């Protein structure tokens, strides 16, 4: 899906592949490349590939990756004219067995052929590679978990291991998810991950390049990989349940909270929300992505934020500017009962409903957060007209008995 700056949908495409995207990158040629894990149903096997498409969502081709089910690929980068992919080697080359793992690094040409693939192990049967970054010296910082530890290899571009460092150990942890070791100004590292505990918890800490902890601690809830800025501030998104909690925080280099934004406050769209990713600019403007559920209906949610983490008011004039979309809003649920909403529109508009005899039964403002109450409508078929930013759409909606 592609959205404009107001959150309205520009297009939605279906790939035809049964599977999931792991990482999406934009190439220097302006095309997009998505690391894809998919089922080849003709052979009844799972494969990896790189699905390429243009700015309009048009499929350009699939670059085959000659990987197999003994690999779990987690991250992808374009650097030095090649494709770099990392993840797990299953089973470990060093500890043969059904549930053993090594860090795996692959260097590929853009036709998918392999330059090299190497496995790395830190003397543990459970070495799970997760994320990589290119360092100022040209080497690769390859982070993940080693048993109950978070650690990282430094590897040169020929695939040779330079060093390994352990950054955090937790003996009361059953495992890690979304673990990371990220570069931080001053040749330091930001280290963290979600812990396999009940209730859920996560670790976030600042360490030096030798692994020594400068600050850090364990908190309730799960967290996504943070963003690190050149001014040494950090953006972190934290979720937890029972009670529900979801907050974006900006932290200073010493872990003090500079500001926070409660994504479950009453100022936002109603329904149970869960957020999975956040992207911020250095001035703290940005977007977050997640889902919002009302009963059995679950929808994609995108929130856009102004400077200092203040959310844009969805009823402000900003929401009316520059609608650039050929997508068509669709009423849902359809048939429905008490409330009707429309897809793709992130901001307010005007809507009217008439019955099949042409009698107007509703006319007023449409606000996505509220929808239109149809409790007073009789069961039957209705025509609607929806207007936003100078565009008008029409359709039919059915009120169920």
N, C-alpha and C positions, 0 to 999 in steps of 0.2 A: 504494500500500500504506500502511496505517496500523498503527503499533505501539504497544503500551502501554509503561509505564516499565521493564518487565523485558525488553523486546525481543521479546515474543511478538506474533504477527500478529493484529490485530483484524479486518482485512478486506483483500481484494485485489479490485480492479475492473479490468475491461478496457473501454477507452473506445469501441472500435469504429472508431477512427481509425487509419489507417496513417501513422505519423510519429513525432514526438518532442516532449516538453515542454522548453522552454528555461528558464522561470522560473515558480515557484509563489509566490503571495502570499495572505495571509489578509486579507479585507476587514473593514471596521468592522462589517458586518452578520453576521459569523461565517462566511460562506461563503468558499470558496477559489477562486482564479482562476489558471489556468495558461496561459502564453503557449505556443501550440501551432503547430507547423509540420507540415502534413499534406498528403496527396495526395487531391485530389478526383478519384477514379478515373472518375467519370461524364464529366468534362471532360478528364481526362488532364492536369491541371495541379496544381502545388503552391501552397498557400495558407497564410496565417496567420490565426489566430483566437485568442480567449480562451475557454478551456473552463472553465466554472464548475461546482462541485459542493459538496455540503454536508458536514457533519462525518461522515456515514455513507457518504460516497463516492457518493451519488446524484447523477446528472447533472442540472444545473439548466438548462443552455442553452449555446449557443456564440455569442459576440459576434464578428461578422465584422470583420476588419481589412482595409481596402481597400488592401492592399499587394500587390506582385507579385514576380515572380522577380528583379526588379532591385533588391531590397532584401534585406539579411541582418540580421534583427533579433536582438539579443543580450541586451537587458536591459529590465526593466519596473518601473515604480514607480507607486504611487497617491499623488497629492499635489494639494492645492488643488481637490479635487472632480473631478479628471480622471485619465485614464490617460496616462502618459508612457512612450514606448518609444524605444529608441535602437539604433543599429547602423550598417550600411553602406548607402550608395547606390551602385549598380552599373549602368552605368559612371559615372565622375565627371562632374559637370556642367561642371567646370573643365578637365578633361583627357579629352576623349572618346576612348574606346578600349575594347577588349574586356576588359582586365584592369586597369582603373583604378577608384579608390574615393574616396568622400567620407565624412566623418562624417555621420550622419543622425539627426535628432531629430524625433519625432512627438508631438503633443498630441492626444488623442482624447477624445470624450465616451464615456459608458458604454454607448451603443448602437453604438459602433464608428465613428461619423462623425468626420471629421477637423476639428479646429480649425485646425491648421497642420502642415506638415512642411517642414523646412529642411535644406539641405546645407551643410557647413562644410569648408573645405580650408585647409591650412597650407602652400601652395605646394609640393605634392608629389603625384604621380599615385597614390600608394598611401597614402591616409589611412583607416585602419581603426578605426571607432568600436567600443568594447567595453563600458564600464561607465559609469554615472552615479550621482552622489550629490547630494542637495540640501544646500546650504550654509546656515550660520546667517543670512546676509544675504538668503536666499530664492532666490539664483541656483543654477544647476546646474553642477557640476563634471563634465565629460564627458571621460573619459580613453580613450586608445587608442594606436595606433602611427601614426607618420608616416614611412614608409620604414623606415630602421633606427633611428629615434628613438622614445622613449616620450614622449607629450605629452598635453596636456589643454586644452580650451577652457573658459572660463567664460562661461555664457550666461544671460541673464535669462529670466523666465517668458513674455515676449512673443516669445522666439526670437532676440533680438538678441545678437550676439557682443560680449562685453565685452573679452576678451583671450584670447591663446593663449600657452602656455608649453611649452618643451621641457625635459624633466627628465633624460633620459639618452640618450646616443648611443653606439652600438657599431658601428664600421666593419667588424668581423669577424663580422657576424651576417647570416644569410640571411633573417631575419624573426622575428616574435614570435607567441606564442600566449598566451592568457589574460593579456594585458597589462592593467595597472590603474594608476590614480592615485587614492589614497584620502586623505581628510582625516585629519589627525593633530593632537592637541592642540598649542596654541601657534601656530596658523596655518601649520603645516608639512604635508608630504605624505609618505605611504609609497608608494613607486613600485616596480614590478617587472613580471616577466613571464618566460615560458619562451622560451628562445632556440632557433632552428633550427640546432643544432650537433650534431656527432657526436663524442664522446658527448653526451647531453642535458645542458643546463645552464640556470641561471636567474639572474636579477638581483633583488636586494632592496636598497633603499636608502631613506634618509630625506633629504628635500630641503626647502628652504624654499619659500615661495610664489612666489618669483621663478624657481625652477628650480635654484638652487644646491645642490649635494650637500653634506650634512652628514656622512653616512657611507653606505657601500654597497659592494657587491662582487658578484662572480660566483661561483657555487658549482655543483658537479656535481649532476645530477639535475633533475627537474621539481618545481614547487611549485604548490599551489593558491593562490587569492587569500587573503591572511591576514585575520584578524580583528584589529581595533584597539579597545582599551578606553580608557575615560576616564582611567585611571591611567597611560596612555602605554605600556602593555605590549602585546605583539603575539603572537598565536598563529599558527604556521606549520606546514604539513604538507609534508614533502619525501619524494619517491619517487625511486629510481633502480634500475637493473638492472646485472647483471654487475660485482660481486656485488649481489644484491638488498638493498635498504635502504629502510626506511620508518620515519619518525620524526616525532612531534609535538614541537614546541619552543615554549616560551614565552620571548620575548625582552624585555629591558628596553628603555627608550627609547634607550639608547646601543648596542644590538644585542648585549649580553651575554646568554648563555643562562642563564635562571633555573632551568629544569628541562627535561628531555627524556624522552620515552617511546618505547621501541623497540617498534613494532608487529609486528615479526617475531621477537620473543623466543619462547623455548620455552614460556612461560607462557600463550600464546595458542593459539587453535584451529590445528590443523595444516593443511598445504597451502600452496600459493603464494598470497600475498595481494597485492592492489593496492588502494590507498585513493584516493578521489577527492574527498572533502569532509570537513570537520570543523567542528563547531559547539561553542563553549565559552561558558560563563557567566563572569562576571568572577572567580568564585572558582576557576576552572580546571576545574570539573566540566563534562562535555559528552558528545558522541557523535561517532563517526566512521563513515563509510559507505564500503564498497568491495565487492570480490569476493574469494572464496576458491576456488581451483581444486584439485581432486584428479584427476589424469589428464584425461579429457575432460569431467568434470562441473564446472560452474562455478555457484556459488551467491552470493547476496547476503549480505554480512557487515555487521553493525552492532555497534559496540563502545561501551559506556557507561563513562564515567570519573567517579571521585569527585574531591573537591577535591585540588589539587596534582597532577592528572594521573595519579592511581593508579587502575588499572582495577579495577572491581568483580570480585571473585572469583565466577565463575559458579556455584560450588557453595556460596556463602554463604547464610544464611537470607534475605537480601534477594531472592534469585532465586525464593523460594517465595511471596512476598507478592502478594496481590491480583491473581490472574489474572482478567482481565476480557475474555473473548473467546468468540465463538460460532464461530470458525473451527475447522476439523477438521484435526488433524495427519494427514499422509499419508506412508506409508512410501516411501522412495526409496533407491537405484534399485529398481524393481519391474517385472519380475523382477530379482534381483540375485544376487551370489555370496558374497563374503567379508565384507562389512560392510553393515548396514542403518542408516539414520538416518530421522528424522521431520521434516517441514516444520513451520514456525511456532514451534517451541519453542526458546527461547533459554537455558533453564536445565534443571537435571536433573529426573528423574522416576523412576518405576519401570515396568518392562516385563516381560512374560512372553510366551513363544511355546509353542503346543501344536501337535502334528501333527494330521492329520485323524482319527486314532484317539483323540484326547483326551489323549495322553501329553505331559506338560510336558517340553520340551527346553531351555528357558532361563527363568530368573527372576532379576532383579537390577536394579541401578541403571542408568538410562539417562542418559548424559552426552553432550550434543551434540558436544563436541569429539572424542569417541572413537567414538560410535555403538555398535552391538552387533556383536561378531564372530560371524559365522555360518559360519565355515570348517568347523566340525564338524557342520553340519546336512546331512542327506541331501537330494538333489534332491526337490522336491515342493512342496505347498501347505501353508502354516501359518496358523493364527489367532494374532493378537496382541492383547494388552490393554495399554494405555498409561495410566499415572496420573500426574497432576501437579496440585498445588494443589487437591486434592479433586475434580478432574474425571477421568473415565475415558472412554477412547475404544477402540473395537475395529475390527479390519479383517483383511484377508488379505494375506499376502506370499508370493511365489513364489521359491523357491531354484532358480536355473537349473542345468541339468546341467553 
